[in-house]
Amino acid sequence: MLRHERQPELRVGAEVLNDTKAASGILMCEAIVDRPGQVSPNLHKVCDYNSNMVNLQEVLFEKHFDERFLNGMRTWKRLKVLCAGIWHNLVLAPCAYLLFMATPAMLSAVYRVNDAVMVTGIKDGSPLLGTQGLEQGDITSINSCDIRNEGSWYDCLLESLHSQPSYCISPDFVHLNDESVPISHKSDGLVECCNADNKASNCFEYMEDINAEDVALPQHMCLNFRKVIENSFAYRHHQPTCPEGHCFKPMINNFTTIMQIRLDRKPDVIYIDHPADLTRTIRISQFVPKIGLFLLGCCTESTTSSDSGAAQQLSHFNVDSAPDKMSTPDFDQYLGSYIADGERIALILDYDGTLAEITAHPNLTQMTPQMKSTLQNIANSGKAFVAVISGRDVYGVKEKIGIENIVYSGNHGLEVLYPDGTKHNQGIPKEIADNFTKMIDQLTKELAKDGAWVEDKKVSLTFHYRQVDAKLVPELEARAKQIIESYGYRANQAHAAVEGKPPIKWNKGLAAEYILTDSFDTNWRQRKVIFAGDDTTDEDVMQAIKGSGRSFRVSKDPQVETHADFRIPSVEAVYQLLKWLEKKVTK
């Protein structure tokens, strides 16, 4: 008696499963679907089947037939018996495909698509978390931009960043709700016409339009944000002209925008800050359930807040150190499962301490020829987008690197220079900018001695004291910070230096997001993003790409806390990283 055994792949797979329920389910499907498909043809094709052997066990797991009848069959009929399971699977395959194709139609009864997006998760620490913030619900628009799916969600956030809205409101509303106080100028150069304690209102500027001759209105007025939005006739993004009423624009910084997040069946959420807060801390789905039974669920995710002050709030981020000496193959364990051969990547790098060794004077730093050649090969591969974000001024870092077809960003992201020569400058209030020269002069006259000197970066400055006697450093450092802050700038600690930065909400992390978004729109998170940096200011980039890319902190000190995914010891290790990436993108 010939016993026709089934191929053992599924049996072996089931045996190695740890989950008993899963293994049982696989065996049950095999028994119900596959085995009868093989037995049934045999019952039809073999005339003299040994009926006494047909029982439940044998139908499910064994097929017995007389070898004489099998050998006596024609070749085609014998093939049908022996390959019965294959014919059965050929039928199941198109059935499964049809079921897959029909899934959208079947789920359309319980889910809506291309109609809105739904909040399904909010990270712990998100500024939009709270009773007046976002919760589970459908988001249908941001300002006047309709949201229908995940793509339009990111498009609307990008639009809100690039074009701050103005509002069309009636003069009667202005006269009834104006809460102006005597005008003053804030430290960031903006006009202030509201009481400092009035957090719900903001100063608005009257934009002259075609209706300007109808009624006289003050140039600035203090109005409640929510009331203005709720009583406005329309948004105006580019032209200060209103079909009805008059155009009023809120006086806010260029790096901040107003977002009216419209929810379905819930009050609108008005959020004033950077749109990146939404992309980093809100999880959405474009499948919106029609019935409450099928809600995907909204949860608060316990994770570290993704605010832009990441560099100042490091805690509990200890990353194991790599060996002191690294070779190119060492990066297989870090990136081997993340980047495939020939895959497109986005590479972002710091300069000082990452691409070039730190020296006693910034003018002495330079990349090794091998480092430059490797970076140039990556940039020229056609499969890599390369950007360098440095604390130097943008033309200074471009001169140091000398590669044409990459993006350069200077002054910690305040300046961006593209390969075609176009340049983006993050807006700095005029009043603050006017103080810059005075601040440079005072620092130079008072503290530029005993080896200390001031580096003028046009937009920011660095007070260097690497060559100063260690006994003099504490006093010099404290006085430099005091002078910088007295002119309205932020004083940040760096390697043997104090940096003076404009008091605006901008850093390398936001600059990296801006560059990636500007270059790839909202699809940049689909790219394989790699970043390497050595300084505290680089932590903002590491935080910005957390979960979307891989980052390396260049530091030998295991006590240095970091948001990076990995720690590597030196500039030489960065070179080995670039050699590894070069091999990947040139294959």
C-alpha positions as CSV (number, residue, x, y, z in Angstrom):
1,M,0.0,0.0,0.0
2,L,1.5,3.3,-1.1
3,R,1.2,6.1,1.4
4,H,1.1,9.6,-0.1
5,E,2.8,11.9,2.5
6,R,2.2,15.7,2.4
7,Q,5.2,18.0,2.3
8,P,6.3,18.8,5.8
9,E,6.9,22.5,5.7
10,L,3.7,23.6,7.5
11,R,4.1,20.8,10.1
12,V,7.7,22.0,10.9
13,G,6.6,25.6,11.0
14,A,3.8,24.7,13.4
15,E,6.1,22.8,15.7
16,V,8.4,25.7,16.2
17,L,5.7,28.1,17.1
18,N,5.7,29.0,20.8
19,D,2.1,30.2,20.8
20,T,0.0,27.1,21.2
21,K,-3.2,28.8,20.0
22,A,-1.5,30.0,16.8
23,A,-0.1,26.5,16.1
24,S,-3.5,24.9,16.7
25,G,-5.1,27.4,14.4
26,I,-2.7,26.6,11.6
27,L,-3.3,22.9,12.0
28,M,-7.0,23.4,12.0
29,C,-6.9,25.4,8.8
30,E,-4.7,22.8,7.3
31,A,-7.1,20.1,8.2
32,I,-10.3,21.9,7.1
33,V,-9.1,23.6,4.0
34,D,-6.0,21.8,2.6
35,R,-6.5,18.1,3.3
36,P,-10.0,17.7,2.1
37,G,-8.9,19.4,-1.1
38,Q,-6.4,16.7,-1.6
39,V,-8.6,13.8,-0.5
40,S,-11.7,14.7,-2.5
41,P,-10.1,14.4,-5.9
42,N,-8.8,11.0,-5.0
43,L,-12.3,9.8,-4.0
44,H,-13.5,10.7,-7.4
45,K,-10.6,9.6,-9.5
46,V,-9.8,6.3,-7.8
47,C,-12.7,3.9,-8.5
48,D,-11.9,1.1,-6.2
49,Y,-11.1,3.1,-3.1
50,N,-10.6,1.2,0.1
51,S,-13.7,2.5,1.8
52,N,-13.0,0.7,5.0
53,M,-10.0,2.9,5.6
54,V,-12.0,6.2,5.1
55,N,-12.5,7.6,8.5
56,L,-12.1,11.1,9.9
57,Q,-8.5,10.7,10.9
58,E,-7.5,9.4,7.5
59,V,-9.5,12.0,5.5
60,L,-7.8,14.8,7.5
61,F,-4.3,13.6,7.8
62,E,-3.8,10.5,5.5
63,K,-4.9,9.2,2.1
64,H,-4.9,5.5,1.4
65,F,-5.5,4.0,-2.0
66,D,-4.6,0.8,-3.8
67,E,-1.3,1.1,-5.6
68,R,-2.6,-1.1,-8.4
69,F,-5.3,1.4,-9.4
70,L,-2.8,4.3,-9.2
71,N,-0.4,2.5,-11.5
72,G,-3.2,1.5,-13.8
73,M,-4.4,5.1,-14.4
74,R,-3.5,7.2,-17.4
75,T,-0.6,9.6,-16.8
76,W,-2.8,12.7,-16.8
77,K,-5.3,11.2,-14.3
78,R,-2.5,9.9,-12.1
79,L,-1.0,13.5,-12.1
80,K,-4.3,14.9,-11.0
81,V,-4.4,12.5,-8.0
82,L,-0.8,13.1,-6.9
83,C,-1.0,16.9,-7.4
84,A,-4.5,17.4,-6.0
85,G,-3.3,19.8,-3.3
86,I,-1.6,22.0,-5.9
87,W,-4.8,22.4,-8.0
88,H,-6.7,23.2,-4.8
89,N,-4.2,25.9,-3.9
90,L,-4.4,27.4,-7.4
91,V,-8.1,27.9,-6.7
92,L,-7.5,29.3,-3.2
93,A,-5.0,31.8,-4.5
94,P,-7.4,33.8,-6.7
95,C,-10.1,33.5,-4.1
96,A,-7.7,35.1,-1.5
97,Y,-6.8,37.8,-4.1
98,L,-10.5,38.6,-4.7
99,L,-11.1,38.7,-1.0
100,F,-8.1,41.2,-0.6
101,M,-9.4,43.4,-3.4
102,A,-12.9,43.4,-1.9
103,T,-11.7,44.4,1.5
104,P,-12.1,48.2,0.9
105,A,-15.7,47.7,-0.2
106,M,-16.5,45.4,2.7
107,L,-14.9,47.8,5.2
108,S,-16.6,50.8,3.7
109,A,-19.7,49.9,5.7
110,V,-17.8,50.7,8.9
111,Y,-15.0,53.1,7.9
112,R,-14.8,56.3,6.0
113,V,-11.7,57.1,3.8
114,N,-10.7,60.3,2.0
115,D,-13.0,62.3,4.2
116,A,-11.0,63.2,7.3
117,V,-8.3,61.9,9.6
118,M,-8.7,60.7,13.2
119,V,-6.4,61.3,16.2
120,T,-5.4,57.8,17.5
121,G,-2.5,58.7,19.7
122,I,-1.0,61.7,21.6
123,K,2.5,61.4,23.1
124,D,2.9,62.2,26.8
125,G,4.2,65.7,27.1
126,S,2.6,66.9,23.9
127,P,1.6,70.6,24.1
128,L,-1.7,69.5,22.5
129,L,-2.5,67.2,25.3
130,G,-5.2,68.3,27.8
131,T,-8.8,69.2,28.2
132,Q,-8.6,72.0,25.8
133,G,-6.3,70.2,23.4
134,L,-6.7,67.3,21.0
135,E,-8.4,64.0,21.9
136,Q,-9.9,61.2,19.9
137,G,-11.8,62.7,17.1
138,D,-11.9,63.5,13.4
139,I,-9.8,66.4,12.1
140,T,-11.4,67.9,9.0
141,S,-9.3,71.0,8.4
142,I,-6.5,73.3,9.6
143,N,-7.3,76.9,9.0
144,S,-9.0,76.9,5.5
145,C,-7.1,73.8,4.3
146,D,-9.3,70.7,4.0
147,I,-7.9,67.4,5.3
148,R,-9.0,64.2,3.7
149,N,-6.2,61.8,4.2
150,E,-2.6,61.5,5.6
151,G,-1.1,63.3,2.6
152,S,-3.4,66.3,2.9
153,W,-2.7,66.4,6.7
154,Y,1.0,67.0,6.1
155,D,0.3,69.3,3.2
156,C,-2.0,71.5,5.4
157,L,0.6,71.6,8.2
158,L,3.2,72.7,5.6
159,E,0.9,75.4,4.3
160,S,0.3,76.7,7.8
161,L,4.1,77.0,8.3
162,H,4.7,78.8,5.0
163,S,1.8,81.3,5.1
164,Q,0.5,82.8,8.3
165,P,-3.2,83.6,8.1
166,S,-4.9,87.0,8.2
167,Y,-8.5,87.3,9.1
168,C,-11.4,89.3,7.6
169,I,-13.5,90.8,10.4
170,S,-16.0,93.7,10.6
171,P,-15.1,97.1,12.1
172,D,-17.9,96.8,14.5
173,F,-16.4,93.6,16.0
174,V,-13.0,95.5,16.4
175,H,-14.6,98.4,18.2
176,L,-16.5,96.1,20.6
177,N,-13.6,93.8,21.4
178,D,-10.5,95.9,21.3
179,E,-8.6,95.7,24.6
180,S,-5.5,97.7,23.5
181,V,-3.1,99.3,26.0
182,P,-0.3,101.8,25.1
183,I,1.9,100.3,22.4
184,S,5.4,99.0,23.4
185,H,8.0,96.9,21.7
186,K,9.0,93.4,22.8
187,S,12.5,92.1,23.0
188,D,12.0,90.2,19.8
189,G,11.1,93.4,17.9
190,L,7.4,92.8,17.6
191,V,4.8,95.4,18.6
192,E,2.9,94.7,21.8
193,C,-0.5,96.3,22.4
194,C,-2.0,93.8,24.9
195,N,-1.7,93.6,28.7
196,A,1.0,91.1,29.6
197,D,-1.5,89.2,31.8
198,N,-4.0,88.9,28.9
199,K,-2.8,85.5,27.6
200,A,-5.9,84.9,25.5
201,S,-5.4,87.9,23.3
202,N,-2.8,89.1,20.9
203,C,-1.9,92.3,19.1
204,F,-3.3,92.4,15.5
205,E,-2.1,94.7,12.7
206,Y,-4.7,96.3,10.4
207,M,-3.7,95.6,6.8
208,E,-5.0,98.2,4.4
209,D,-7.2,96.8,1.7
210,I,-9.8,97.8,-0.9
211,N,-12.2,98.7,1.9
212,A,-9.7,101.0,3.7
213,E,-11.7,104.2,2.8
214,D,-14.9,102.9,4.4
215,V,-13.9,103.4,8.1
216,A,-10.9,104.6,10.1
217,L,-9.3,101.9,12.2
218,P,-6.2,102.0,14.4
219,Q,-3.0,100.4,13.0
220,H,-2.8,98.0,16.0
221,M,-5.4,96.5,18.3
222,C,-5.6,93.9,21.0
223,L,-8.1,91.1,20.2
224,N,-9.0,87.7,21.6
225,F,-7.7,85.0,19.3
226,R,-10.7,82.7,19.5
227,K,-13.2,85.4,19.1
228,V,-11.4,86.7,16.0
229,I,-11.3,83.3,14.4
230,E,-14.9,82.5,15.3
231,N,-16.2,85.8,13.9
232,S,-14.0,86.1,10.8
233,F,-15.6,86.0,7.4
234,A,-12.6,84.4,5.7
235,Y,-8.9,83.5,5.9
236,R,-6.4,85.5,3.7
237,H,-3.0,83.8,3.3
238,H,-1.2,85.8,0.6
239,Q,-3.2,89.0,-0.3
240,P,-4.5,91.4,2.4
241,T,-7.7,91.9,0.6
242,C,-11.1,90.9,2.0
243,P,-14.3,90.5,0.1
244,E,-16.1,91.5,3.2
245,G,-14.9,93.3,6.3
246,H,-11.2,94.3,6.8
247,C,-8.0,92.3,7.0
248,F,-6.2,91.9,10.3
249,K,-2.9,90.0,10.8
250,P,-1.7,88.7,14.1
251,M,1.7,90.0,15.2
252,I,3.6,86.8,15.8
253,N,7.1,85.6,15.0
254,N,7.9,84.1,11.6
255,F,8.7,80.7,13.3
256,T,5.3,80.6,14.9
257,T,1.9,80.2,13.2
258,I,-1.8,80.0,14.2
259,M,-3.7,76.8,13.5
260,Q,-7.4,76.4,13.8
261,I,-7.8,72.7,14.0
262,R,-11.4,71.9,13.1
263,L,-12.9,68.8,14.6
264,D,-16.0,66.9,13.7
265,R,-18.7,67.2,16.4
266,K,-16.3,68.9,18.9
267,P,-15.1,72.4,19.5
268,D,-12.2,73.6,17.4
269,V,-8.7,73.6,18.9
270,I,-6.7,76.8,18.4
271,Y,-2.9,76.2,18.6
272,I,-0.2,78.9,18.3
273,D,3.2,77.5,17.8
274,H,5.2,75.5,15.3
275,P,3.4,72.8,13.2
276,A,6.2,70.4,13.9
277,D,4.7,69.9,17.3
278,L,1.8,68.1,15.6
279,T,3.9,65.9,13.4
280,R,6.1,64.8,16.3
281,T,3.6,64.2,19.0
282,I,0.3,63.3,17.3
283,R,-0.5,60.0,15.6
284,I,-3.4,60.0,13.1
285,S,-5.2,57.5,10.9
286,Q,-7.0,58.1,7.6
287,F,-9.5,55.4,8.4
288,V,-12.4,57.0,10.3
289,P,-15.0,54.6,11.8
290,K,-18.6,55.2,11.1
291,I,-19.7,53.2,14.2
292,G,-18.3,53.7,17.7
293,L,-17.8,49.9,18.0
294,F,-15.0,50.1,15.4
295,L,-13.0,53.0,17.0
296,L,-9.3,52.5,16.6
297,G,-8.8,53.9,20.1
298,C,-7.0,57.0,21.3
299,C,-4.3,56.7,23.8
300,T,-1.7,58.8,25.5
301,E,1.7,57.4,24.6
302,S,4.3,57.5,27.4
303,T,7.4,58.9,25.8
304,T,9.6,61.9,26.1
305,S,8.2,65.2,24.9
306,S,9.5,66.3,21.4
307,D,9.8,70.0,22.2
308,S,12.5,72.0,20.5
309,G,14.4,72.5,23.7
310,A,15.6,69.0,23.7
311,A,19.2,70.0,24.1
312,Q,18.4,71.5,27.5
313,Q,16.2,68.7,28.7
314,L,18.3,65.6,28.3
315,S,17.6,62.9,30.9
316,H,17.7,59.1,31.1
317,F,19.3,58.8,27.6
318,N,22.3,56.7,28.1
319,V,23.6,55.0,24.9
320,D,26.3,52.3,25.0
321,S,29.7,53.4,23.6
322,A,31.2,51.8,20.6
323,P,34.8,50.5,20.6
324,D,37.6,53.1,20.6
325,K,38.6,52.0,17.1
326,M,36.0,51.2,14.5
327,S,36.2,49.8,11.0
328,T,33.7,50.0,8.1
329,P,32.1,46.6,8.7
330,D,31.3,47.6,12.3
331,F,28.4,49.6,11.0
332,D,26.6,46.5,9.7
333,Q,25.3,46.0,13.2
334,Y,24.1,49.6,13.5
335,L,22.6,50.1,10.0
336,G,22.6,46.8,8.2
337,S,19.0,46.1,8.8
338,Y,18.0,49.7,8.2
339,I,19.6,50.5,4.8
340,A,19.7,48.1,1.9
341,D,22.1,48.2,-1.0
342,G,21.3,51.0,-3.5
343,E,18.7,52.5,-1.2
344,R,18.1,56.3,-1.3
345,I,19.2,58.1,1.9
346,A,19.2,61.6,3.4
347,L,22.5,62.3,5.2
348,I,22.8,65.2,7.6
349,L,26.1,66.1,9.3
350,D,27.6,68.5,11.7
351,Y,31.1,69.9,10.7
352,D,33.4,70.7,13.7
353,G,34.1,67.6,15.7
354,T,32.2,65.4,13.2
355,L,33.7,65.9,9.7
356,A,36.8,67.7,11.0
357,E,38.8,67.5,14.2
358,I,38.4,70.4,16.6
359,T,41.5,72.6,16.7
360,A,42.8,75.4,18.9
361,H,41.4,78.0,16.4
362,P,38.4,77.4,14.2
363,N,40.3,78.7,11.1
364,L,42.7,75.7,11.5
365,T,40.1,73.0,11.1
366,Q,40.0,71.0,7.9
367,M,38.6,67.8,6.6
368,T,41.0,65.0,5.6
369,P,41.3,64.4,1.8
370,Q,39.9,60.9,2.4
371,M,36.8,62.3,4.3
372,K,36.1,64.9,1.6
373,S,36.5,62.4,-1.2
374,T,34.1,59.9,0.4
375,L,31.5,62.6,1.2
376,Q,31.7,63.8,-2.4
377,N,31.2,60.3,-3.7
378,I,28.1,59.9,-1.6
379,A,26.7,63.3,-2.7
380,N,27.4,62.4,-6.4
381,S,25.9,59.0,-6.2
382,G,22.5,60.2,-7.2
383,K,21.0,58.2,-4.3
384,A,21.9,60.4,-1.4
385,F,20.7,63.9,-0.3
386,V,23.5,65.5,1.8
387,A,23.2,68.5,4.1
388,V,25.6,70.0,6.6
389,I,24.2,72.0,9.6
390,S,26.9,73.9,11.4
391,G,27.3,76.6,14.0
392,R,29.6,78.5,11.6
393,D,28.2,81.1,9.2
394,V,26.8,79.4,6.1
395,Y,29.5,80.6,3.7
396,G,32.2,79.8,6.1
397,V,31.2,76.1,6.4
398,K,30.7,75.9,2.6
399,E,34.3,77.2,2.1
400,K,35.6,74.6,4.6
401,I,33.9,71.6,2.9
402,G,34.1,72.8,-0.7
403,I,31.5,70.4,-2.2
404,E,29.0,72.1,-4.5
405,N,26.0,69.8,-4.7
406,I,25.0,69.6,-1.0
407,V,22.9,71.9,1.2
408,Y,24.7,74.0,3.7
409,S,23.1,75.5,6.8
410,G,24.9,77.9,9.1
411,N,24.4,79.6,12.5
412,H,22.7,76.6,13.9
413,G,20.2,76.5,11.1
414,L,19.3,80.2,10.9
415,E,20.8,80.3,7.3
416,V,20.2,77.7,4.6
417,L,22.1,77.8,1.3
418,Y,21.0,75.5,-1.5
419,P,23.2,74.1,-4.4
420,D,21.4,76.4,-6.9
421,G,22.4,79.5,-4.9
422,T,19.0,80.2,-3.3
423,K,19.2,81.1,0.4
424,H,16.7,81.0,3.3
425,N,17.2,83.2,6.3
426,Q,15.2,82.7,9.4
427,G,13.7,86.0,10.3
428,I,15.4,88.0,13.1
429,P,13.6,91.0,14.7
430,K,15.2,94.2,13.6
431,E,15.5,95.6,17.1
432,I,17.5,92.5,18.1
433,A,19.6,92.6,14.9
434,D,20.5,96.2,15.6
435,N,22.0,95.2,19.0
436,F,24.3,92.7,17.4
437,T,27.1,95.1,16.4
438,K,27.0,96.7,19.9
439,M,27.3,93.4,21.5
440,I,30.3,92.3,19.4
441,D,32.0,95.6,20.2
442,Q,31.6,95.3,24.0
443,L,32.7,91.7,24.1
444,T,35.7,92.5,22.0
445,K,36.8,95.6,24.0
446,E,36.2,94.0,27.4
447,L,37.0,90.3,27.1
448,A,39.1,89.7,23.9
449,K,42.4,89.2,25.7
450,D,44.6,86.6,27.3
451,G,43.9,84.2,24.3
452,A,40.1,84.9,24.2
453,W,38.5,86.2,21.1
454,V,35.1,86.8,19.5
455,E,34.0,85.1,16.3
456,D,31.5,87.2,14.3
457,K,29.1,85.0,12.3
458,K,26.9,87.8,11.0
459,V,23.8,86.4,12.6
460,S,25.3,85.0,15.8
461,L,28.6,85.0,17.6
462,T,30.9,82.7,19.5
463,F,33.2,83.8,22.4
464,H,36.2,81.5,22.3
465,Y,38.4,80.9,25.4
466,R,40.1,77.5,24.5
467,Q,43.6,79.1,24.8
468,V,42.9,81.0,28.0
469,D,44.5,80.1,31.3
470,A,42.1,77.7,33.2
471,K,42.1,80.0,36.2
472,L,40.6,82.9,34.2
473,V,37.9,80.9,32.5
474,P,35.1,81.0,35.1
475,E,35.2,84.8,35.3
476,L,35.4,85.3,31.6
477,E,32.7,82.8,30.9
478,A,30.3,84.4,33.4
479,R,30.9,87.9,32.1
480,A,30.5,86.8,28.5
481,K,27.1,85.3,29.2
482,Q,26.1,88.4,31.1
483,I,27.0,90.7,28.2
484,I,25.2,88.5,25.6
485,E,22.0,88.3,27.6
486,S,22.0,92.1,28.3
487,Y,21.5,92.6,24.6
488,G,18.6,90.2,24.3
489,Y,20.5,87.3,22.9
490,R,20.6,83.7,24.3
491,A,23.9,82.6,25.8
492,N,24.6,78.9,25.2
493,Q,27.5,76.8,26.4
494,A,29.7,75.2,23.8
495,H,33.1,73.5,23.6
496,A,35.4,76.0,25.4
497,A,33.2,78.7,24.1
498,V,30.0,80.7,24.8
499,E,27.6,81.2,21.9
500,G,25.3,84.2,21.5
501,K,22.2,83.3,19.5
502,P,19.1,85.4,18.6
503,P,16.2,84.9,21.0
504,I,14.0,83.0,18.6
505,K,12.6,79.5,18.7
506,W,14.9,77.9,16.2
507,N,17.6,75.3,16.4
508,K,19.4,72.6,14.4
509,G,16.5,70.2,14.8
510,L,13.9,72.6,13.3
511,A,16.4,73.5,10.6
512,A,16.8,69.8,9.7
513,E,13.1,69.4,9.5
514,Y,12.7,72.5,7.4
515,I,15.5,71.4,5.0
516,L,14.0,67.9,4.6
517,T,10.5,69.1,4.2
518,D,11.5,71.8,1.7
519,S,13.5,69.2,-0.3
520,F,11.1,66.2,-0.2
521,D,7.8,67.8,1.0
522,T,6.2,65.7,3.7
523,N,7.6,62.4,2.3
524,W,11.0,62.9,3.9
525,R,10.1,60.5,6.7
526,Q,9.9,57.8,4.0
527,R,13.6,58.3,3.3
528,K,16.4,56.6,5.3
529,V,17.7,59.6,7.4
530,I,21.2,59.4,9.0
531,F,22.6,62.1,11.2
532,A,25.9,62.5,13.1
533,G,27.0,65.3,15.4
534,D,29.2,65.8,18.4
535,D,27.7,68.8,20.3
536,T,24.8,69.5,22.6
537,T,23.2,71.7,19.9
538,D,23.2,68.6,17.7
539,E,20.8,66.8,20.1
540,D,17.9,68.8,18.7
541,V,18.4,67.0,15.3
542,M,18.7,63.6,17.0
543,Q,15.4,64.3,18.8
544,A,13.7,65.6,15.6
545,I,14.5,62.4,13.6
546,K,13.9,60.0,16.5
547,G,11.8,57.1,15.3
548,S,12.2,58.2,11.6
549,G,16.0,57.9,11.2
550,R,19.2,56.8,12.8
551,S,21.6,59.2,14.7
552,F,25.1,59.0,16.0
553,R,26.6,61.1,18.8
554,V,30.4,61.5,18.4
555,S,31.7,61.2,21.9
556,K,34.0,59.0,23.9
557,D,32.5,59.9,27.2
558,P,29.9,57.3,28.3
559,Q,28.5,59.8,30.8
560,V,27.3,62.2,28.1
561,E,23.6,61.8,27.9
562,T,22.2,61.8,24.4
563,H,19.1,61.3,22.3
564,A,21.2,59.6,19.6
565,D,20.6,56.0,18.7
566,F,24.3,55.1,18.8
567,R,27.5,56.6,20.2
568,I,30.7,56.5,18.2
569,P,34.1,57.7,19.5
570,S,35.8,59.9,17.0
571,V,36.0,61.8,13.7
572,E,37.8,58.7,12.3
573,A,34.7,56.6,13.2
574,V,32.6,59.1,11.2
575,Y,34.9,58.5,8.3
576,Q,34.2,54.7,8.6
577,L,30.5,55.5,8.8
578,L,30.7,57.4,5.5
579,K,32.8,54.6,3.9
580,W,30.0,52.2,4.8
581,L,27.3,54.5,3.4
582,E,29.4,55.0,0.2
583,K,29.4,51.3,-0.4
584,K,25.6,51.2,0.0
585,V,24.7,54.0,-2.3
586,T,27.2,53.1,-5.0
587,K,26.1,49.5,-5.4
